[in-house]
Amino acid sequence: MTREILATLPRIYLGAQSIIYLWMDSAEGSGHPVIVKIPRQDPAPTRARARLAHEYVITRDLMLPGIRRTYGFLEIEGIPAVLLEYLEADTLCEAFVRQRRCLEEMLLVSISISSAVHQLHRAGLLHRNLCCPNILVDRQSLTATLIDFSLAVRSDATSDEMRETLEGPLAYLSPEQIRPTGQPVDVRSDLYMLGVTLYEVWTGRLPFVSDDPLELIHSHLARCPVLPSKVYPVVKTAFGLI
């Protein structure tokens, strides 16, 4: 792979931190499509390079249902890149938030997402960046796949390691992640973010919405969201309480 070849690949995602291309190749050279993920900035800042390398290291040995496979890490004439599994899928935002789905489909995808998170935790990892953009949904089976492990850590990571990589979308962050109490961030933080994500799936909106970061922080720490059944009556009260 060269910069010249990279420039000819179809770009399928442009984010604040990364660019994703589709490459008709694989780590084994079988000709299957794979994702090439690189930092958006060139030359890549030290932090961006470290995050990509971290994502590769922490996921390279994972072969779990609901977790996107990682195939390799390479340098493309000075550009760090991670090779990832390509999936014919939409983000959870596209599939379930921007359009309303029936009750059965919402329940099906909720179970699939929860199962993927459970598998990750059983493997001893915390995702720490669970949100609708970081979950893909198969267009036919509605099976969910977790992506973007750049902030993931091992569940036995030290508090210092947690703080060094503390980031993520404020609308989803758990109280433990935004409140400097010295308490360890564990699987409960992922479960909080999972709850925010499922709330968005079932209602079409986030539990707390504000342009003011301080108001969002206060909401996570001190407020209870409106019951999903009050926002979207199709949702049963019993399920909304969960």
KEKE-3310 file (N, C-alpha, C; in steps of 0.2 Angstrom, whole numbers, plus 5000, padded with zeros to 4 digits):
npx = (5004:5003:5004:4999:4991:4982:4975:4967:4957:4940:4932:4923:4920:4921:4928:4930:4941:4946:4949:4940:4943:4938:4945:4949:4955:4964:4971:4975:4977:4966:4958:4946:4935:4941:4942:4951:4958:4963:4972:4964:4972:4987:5004:5001:4997:5005:4997:4985:4991:4995:4982:4977:4986:4984:4970:4972:4981:4973:4962:4966:4967:4954:4940:4925:4907:4898:4908:4919:4931:4949:4962:4975:4990:4998:5010:5008:5018:5022:5010:5000:4990:4975:4969:4953:4938:4926:4909:4893:4883:4873:4875:4869:4862:4858:4850:4840:4838:4836:4825:4809:4806:4798:4791:4795:4807:4815:4816:4823:4836:4840:4843:4853:4863:4865:4870:4882:4889:4890:4898:4910:4913:4914:4926:4935:4936:4933:4923:4920:4916:4903:4890:4877:4883:4894:4890:4886:4873:4867:4859:4850:4848:4848:4858:4869:4885:4899:4910:4925:4937:4946:4946:4945:4948:4957:4948:4954:4963:4973:4968:4975:4978:4965:4961:4970:4966:4953:4939:4926:4909:4900:4886:4883:4891:4895:4891:4902:4913:4913:4914:4926:4929:4938:4934:4934:4932:4921:4913:4900:4900:4900:4888:4879:4881:4876:4863:4859:4861:4851:4840:4840:4838:4825:4817:4820:4827:4840:4842:4846:4847:4856:4865:4874:4888:4890:4877:4873:4882:4878:4865:4868:4873:4863:4850:4834:4830:4816:4803:4804:4792:4784:4789:4789:4775:4774:4783:4782:4778:4784:4796:4802:4806:4816)
npy = (4994:5011:5029:5034:5024:5024:5036:5033:5025:5022:5034:5031:5036:5051:5058:5068:5064:5054:5046:5034:5022:5011:4996:4984:4971:4961:4956:4943:4943:4939:4945:4951:4964:4976:4988:5003:5012:5028:5042:5059:5070:5074:5077:5063:5068:5064:5059:5055:5045:5036:5032:5025:5014:5009:5005:4994:4985:4982:4975:4965:4952:4948:4938:4939:4937:4951:4960:4970:4964:4965:4966:4970:4981:4995:5005:5018:5024:5033:5036:5031:5016:5006:4990:4984:4974:4974:4978:4976:4987:4998:5013:5014:5025:5029:5018:5017:5028:5040:5035:5029:5013:4997:4990:4976:4976:4985:4979:4968:4973:4979:4969:4962:4972:4973:4960:4960:4969:4963:4951:4958:4963:4951:4947:4954:4968:4986:4996:5011:5020:5019:5022:5028:5031:5022:5010:4997:4991:4976:4976:4966:4956:4963:4962:4968:4977:4981:4995:5005:5006:5014:5020:5010:5000:4988:4979:4979:4990:5003:5017:5029:5025:5025:5039:5045:5042:5047:5051:5055:5056:5068:5068:5055:5050:5042:5046:5043:5044:5058:5064:5069:5059:5050:5037:5020:5017:5006:4992:4996:5009:5008:5001:5012:5020:5012:5011:5025:5024:5015:5021:5031:5024:5019:5030:5040:5051:5059:5056:5068:5084:5097:5112:5117:5112:5111:5111:5098:5090:5092:5087:5073:5070:5073:5073:5064:5056:5059:5047:5034:5030:5041:5049:5042:5034:5021:5013:5002:5005:4997:4992:5004:5008:5000)
npz = (5000:4996:4997:4985:4980:4991:4989:4979:4983:4988:4999:5013:5025:5034:5048:5063:5069:5061:5045:5034:5023:5009:5005:4993:4998:5010:5026:5024:5010:5002:4994:4999:5004:5015:5029:5029:5041:5045:5053:5053:5052:5043:5043:5055:5072:5087:5097:5090:5082:5092:5097:5087:5086:5099:5097:5088:5096:5107:5102:5093:5095:5097:5094:5094:5094:5088:5089:5080:5069:5069:5058:5055:5057:5049:5041:5030:5020:5031:5036:5049:5050:5052:5049:5046:5048:5035:5035:5028:5033:5042:5053:5070:5072:5059:5056:5066:5074:5066:5059:5063:5070:5071:5086:5088:5080:5087:5099:5096:5090:5102:5111:5104:5104:5118:5120:5113:5121:5133:5129:5126:5139:5146:5140:5147:5144:5143:5134:5133:5125:5120:5109:5098:5085:5085:5084:5073:5062:5054:5039:5035:5045:5057:5066:5078:5079:5088:5086:5084:5095:5101:5113:5122:5136:5146:5159:5171:5171:5178:5188:5183:5170:5165:5166:5158:5145:5145:5136:5125:5119:5126:5128:5131:5141:5157:5174:5182:5174:5171:5183:5195:5206:5210:5210:5203:5186:5179:5173:5175:5170:5156:5155:5159:5148:5138:5142:5139:5125:5121:5125:5116:5105:5107:5109:5099:5103:5113:5131:5138:5132:5127:5122:5131:5139:5153:5158:5152:5159:5173:5171:5169:5181:5191:5187:5182:5167:5156:5156:5144:5138:5139:5130:5118:5115:5110:5117:5130:5147:5157:5151:5148:5161:5164)
capx = (5000:5006:5000:4996:4985:4977:4971:4962:4952:4934:4931:4917:4918:4926:4926:4934:4948:4949:4946:4940:4943:4937:4951:4948:4961:4963:4977:4978:4977:4961:4954:4940:4935:4942:4942:4958:4957:4969:4970:4962:4978:4993:5006:4997:4999:5007:4991:4981:4995:4995:4976:4976:4990:4980:4965:4974:4983:4968:4957:4969:4965:4947:4936:4919:4901:4896:4914:4922:4937:4954:4966:4982:4992:5003:5012:5008:5023:5022:5003:4998:4983:4972:4964:4947:4933:4921:4902:4887:4878:4872:4876:4863:4859:4854:4845:4835:4836:4833:4819:4806:4805:4792:4793:4799:4814:4819:4818:4828:4842:4842:4845:4859:4868:4867:4874:4889:4893:4891:4903:4916:4915:4917:4933:4939:4937:4928:4923:4920:4914:4897:4885:4874:4888:4899:4887:4883:4867:4866:4853:4845:4847:4848:4863:4873:4892:4902:4916:4929:4939:4951:4946:4944:4954:4956:4944:4959:4967:4973:4965:4979:4977:4958:4961:4975:4962:4946:4936:4920:4903:4897:4879:4883:4896:4892:4893:4909:4918:4914:4914:4932:4928:4943:4931:4936:4927:4921:4908:4894:4900:4898:4881:4876:4881:4872:4856:4858:4860:4845:4835:4839:4835:4818:4813:4823:4831:4844:4839:4847:4849:4858:4871:4878:4891:4889:4870:4874:4886:4873:4859:4870:4874:4858:4843:4832:4827:4809:4802:4803:4785:4781:4792:4787:4770:4774:4787:4779:4781:4788:4802:4805:4809:4823)
capy = (5000:5017:5035:5035:5019:5026:5042:5031:5021:5026:5036:5030:5040:5057:5061:5073:5061:5049:5044:5027:5020:5004:4993:4977:4967:4958:4954:4937:4944:4935:4949:4953:4971:4978:4995:5006:5018:5032:5049:5064:5075:5072:5071:5062:5069:5058:5056:5051:5039:5032:5029:5020:5008:5006:5001:4988:4981:4980:4971:4961:4945:4947:4935:4938:4940:4958:4964:4971:4961:4969:4962:4972:4988:4996:5012:5019:5030:5038:5037:5024:5014:5000:4986:4982:4971:4978:4976:4979:4989:5006:5015:5013:5032:5029:5013:5016:5035:5044:5033:5025:5006:4994:4987:4970:4977:4989:4975:4963:4976:4981:4962:4961:4977:4971:4954:4962:4973:4957:4948:4962:4963:4944:4946:4959:4975:4991:5000:5018:5025:5017:5027:5026:5031:5017:5003:4995:4986:4973:4978:4961:4952:4968:4960:4974:4976:4987:4997:5011:5004:5018:5022:5004:4998:4982:4981:4979:4995:5007:5024:5033:5023:5027:5046:5047:5041:5049:5055:5052:5060:5070:5066:5048:5049:5041:5051:5041:5047:5065:5067:5067:5057:5045:5030:5017:5017:4999:4990:5000:5015:5005:5000:5018:5022:5007:5014:5031:5022:5011:5026:5035:5019:5018:5036:5044:5057:5057:5058:5074:5088:5104:5115:5119:5106:5111:5108:5091:5087:5092:5082:5066:5069:5075:5073:5058:5057:5058:5040:5033:5029:5048:5052:5038:5030:5014:5010:5001:5008:4992:4992:5011:5008:4996)
capz = (5000:4995:4997:4979:4980:4996:4987:4974:4987:4990:5006:5016:5031:5036:5055:5066:5071:5057:5039:5033:5016:5008:5001:4991:5000:5017:5029:5021:5003:4999:4990:5002:5006:5022:5030:5031:5045:5046:5056:5048:5051:5040:5047:5061:5078:5091:5101:5085:5080:5098:5098:5082:5088:5104:5095:5085:5101:5112:5098:5088:5097:5099:5089:5097:5090:5089:5089:5073:5068:5067:5054:5055:5058:5045:5039:5023:5019:5036:5038:5052:5047:5055:5044:5050:5045:5032:5036:5025:5038:5044:5060:5074:5071:5052:5055:5071:5077:5061:5057:5068:5068:5075:5093:5088:5078:5092:5104:5093:5090:5109:5113:5100:5106:5125:5120:5111:5126:5137:5126:5128:5146:5148:5138:5151:5141:5143:5128:5136:5120:5117:5107:5092:5079:5086:5083:5066:5062:5048:5036:5034:5051:5062:5071:5080:5079:5091:5082:5087:5101:5102:5120:5126:5141:5150:5165:5177:5170:5183:5187:5179:5163:5164:5166:5152:5139:5146:5131:5123:5118:5133:5129:5133:5147:5164:5180:5185:5169:5171:5190:5198:5213:5212:5210:5197:5180:5178:5168:5176:5165:5149:5155:5158:5141:5134:5143:5135:5118:5120:5126:5110:5100:5108:5108:5094:5105:5119:5137:5140:5126:5128:5119:5136:5142:5160:5159:5151:5165:5178:5170:5170:5189:5196:5184:5179:5161:5155:5154:5136:5137:5139:5124:5112:5118:5108:5122:5136:5153:5161:5147:5149:5168:5164)
cpx = (5004:5001:4996:4990:4980:4972:4966:4956:4946:4933:4924:4915:4924:4924:4931:4941:4951:4945:4946:4939:4941:4942:4949:4954:4959:4970:4980:4978:4972:4957:4947:4940:4937:4942:4949:4956:4963:4967:4969:4968:4984:4998:5002:5000:5001:5001:4986:4985:4994:4988:4974:4980:4987:4974:4967:4977:4978:4963:4960:4967:4958:4943:4929:4913:4899:4902:4917:4929:4943:4959:4974:4983:4998:5005:5012:5012:5022:5015:5001:4991:4981:4968:4959:4942:4928:4914:4897:4882:4878:4873:4869:4859:4855:4849:4839:4833:4833:4827:4816:4805:4800:4795:4797:4806:4818:4821:4824:4835:4845:4846:4852:4865:4870:4871:4881:4893:4894:4897:4910:4918:4917:4924:4938:4940:4931:4928:4924:4919:4908:4892:4883:4879:4893:4896:4884:4878:4867:4859:4848:4843:4846:4853:4867:4880:4895:4909:4919:4931:4945:4952:4945:4950:4952:4952:4948:4964:4967:4969:4968:4978:4970:4958:4965:4971:4955:4944:4929:4915:4900:4890:4878:4887:4893:4895:4900:4914:4919:4914:4921:4932:4934:4940:4933:4930:4927:4915:4901:4894:4898:4890:4877:4876:4877:4865:4855:4857:4854:4839:4834:4836:4827:4814:4815:4826:4835:4840:4840:4850:4851:4864:4876:4882:4890:4882:4870:4877:4881:4867:4862:4871:4868:4851:4841:4829:4819:4808:4801:4796:4781:4783:4789:4782:4770:4778:4783:4782:4786:4795:4806:4808:4815:4828)
cpy = (5006:5023:5036:5030:5021:5031:5039:5027:5025:5027:5035:5033:5045:5060:5066:5071:5057:5049:5037:5026:5012:5001:4985:4972:4964:4957:4948:4937:4940:4939:4952:4960:4972:4986:4997:5012:5022:5039:5054:5068:5071:5077:5070:5064:5063:5055:5052:5044:5034:5028:5024:5013:5005:5002:4994:4983:4978:4975:4966:4953:4943:4944:4933:4940:4947:4962:4964:4968:4966:4964:4964:4980:4989:5003:5013:5025:5035:5039:5030:5022:5007:4997:4983:4978:4975:4975:4980:4981:4996:5007:5014:5020:5031:5024:5013:5023:5039:5042:5029:5018:5003:4991:4981:4971:4981:4984:4970:4967:4978:4974:4961:4966:4975:4965:4955:4965:4967:4953:4951:4962:4956:4943:4951:4965:4979:4995:5008:5023:5023:5022:5025:5026:5025:5010:5002:4990:4983:4974:4973:4958:4957:4966:4966:4972:4982:4989:5003:5009:5008:5021:5016:5003:4992:4984:4981:4985:5000:5014:5029:5032:5026:5035:5048:5046:5043:5054:5052:5057:5062:5068:5059:5046:5047:5046:5049:5044:5054:5068:5065:5065:5052:5038:5027:5017:5009:4998:4994:5007:5013:5004:5006:5021:5018:5009:5020:5029:5019:5016:5030:5030:5019:5024:5041:5050:5055:5059:5065:5078:5095:5106:5117:5113:5106:5109:5101:5087:5087:5087:5075:5065:5069:5074:5066:5060:5056:5050:5039:5033:5036:5051:5049:5033:5023:5010:5009:5003:5003:4992:4999:5011:5005:5001)
cpz = (5000:4996:4991:4978:4985:4993:4982:4977:4988:4997:5008:5022:5032:5043:5057:5067:5065:5050:5037:5025:5015:5003:4999:4992:5007:5019:5026:5013:4999:4994:4992:5004:5013:5022:5032:5035:5047:5050:5051:5047:5048:5040:5053:5068:5082:5095:5096:5083:5086:5099:5093:5084:5094:5102:5092:5091:5105:5108:5094:5089:5098:5093:5092:5093:5093:5090:5082:5073:5066:5064:5054:5056:5053:5044:5032:5021:5024:5039:5042:5050:5051:5050:5048:5045:5042:5033:5031:5030:5039:5051:5063:5073:5064:5052:5060:5074:5072:5058:5062:5066:5073:5081:5092:5085:5083:5097:5102:5093:5097:5112:5110:5103:5114:5125:5118:5117:5132:5135:5128:5135:5149:5146:5142:5148:5142:5137:5129:5130:5116:5116:5100:5086:5079:5086:5076:5066:5055:5045:5035:5041:5057:5068:5072:5081:5082:5087:5086:5094:5103:5109:5124:5130:5144:5157:5171:5176:5177:5182:5183:5172:5161:5162:5160:5146:5140:5141:5130:5122:5124:5134:5132:5139:5153:5169:5182:5180:5169:5178:5193:5205:5215:5212:5203:5192:5179:5173:5169:5171:5158:5149:5155:5151:5136:5136:5139:5128:5117:5121:5119:5104:5101:5108:5102:5096:5111:5125:5139:5134:5128:5124:5124:5139:5149:5162:5158:5157:5171:5177:5171:5178:5193:5193:5182:5172:5161:5153:5147:5134:5136:5133:5118:5115:5116:5113:5128:5142:5157:5157:5148:5156:5168:5162)
residu = (MET:THR:ARG:GLU:ILE:LEU:ALA:THR:LEU:PRO:ARG:ILE:TYR:LEU:GLY:ALA:GLN:SER:ILE:ILE:TYR:LEU:TRP:MET:ASP:SER:ALA:GLU:GLY:SER:GLY:HIS:PRO:VAL:ILE:VAL:LYS:ILE:PRO:ARG:GLN:ASP:PRO:ALA:PRO:THR:ARG:ALA:ARG:ALA:ARG:LEU:ALA:HIS:GLU:TYR:VAL:ILE:THR:ARG:ASP:LEU:MET:LEU:PRO:GLY:ILE:ARG:ARG:THR:TYR:GLY:PHE:LEU:GLU:ILE:GLU:GLY:ILE:PRO:ALA:VAL:LEU:LEU:GLU:TYR:LEU:GLU:ALA:ASP:THR:LEU:CYS:GLU:ALA:PHE:VAL:ARG:GLN:ARG:ARG:CYS:LEU:GLU:GLU:MET:LEU:LEU:VAL:SER:ILE:SER:ILE:SER:SER:ALA:VAL:HIS:GLN:LEU:HIS:ARG:ALA:GLY:LEU:LEU:HIS:ARG:ASN:LEU:CYS:CYS:PRO:ASN:ILE:LEU:VAL:ASP:ARG:GLN:SER:LEU:THR:ALA:THR:LEU:ILE:ASP:PHE:SER:LEU:ALA:VAL:ARG:SER:ASP:ALA:THR:SER:ASP:GLU:MET:ARG:GLU:THR:LEU:GLU:GLY:PRO:LEU:ALA:TYR:LEU:SER:PRO:GLU:GLN:ILE:ARG:PRO:THR:GLY:GLN:PRO:VAL:ASP:VAL:ARG:SER:ASP:LEU:TYR:MET:LEU:GLY:VAL:THR:LEU:TYR:GLU:VAL:TRP:THR:GLY:ARG:LEU:PRO:PHE:VAL:SER:ASP:ASP:PRO:LEU:GLU:LEU:ILE:HIS:SER:HIS:LEU:ALA:ARG:CYS:PRO:VAL:LEU:PRO:SER:LYS:VAL:TYR:PRO:VAL:VAL:LYS:THR:ALA:PHE:GLY:LEU:ILE)
# end
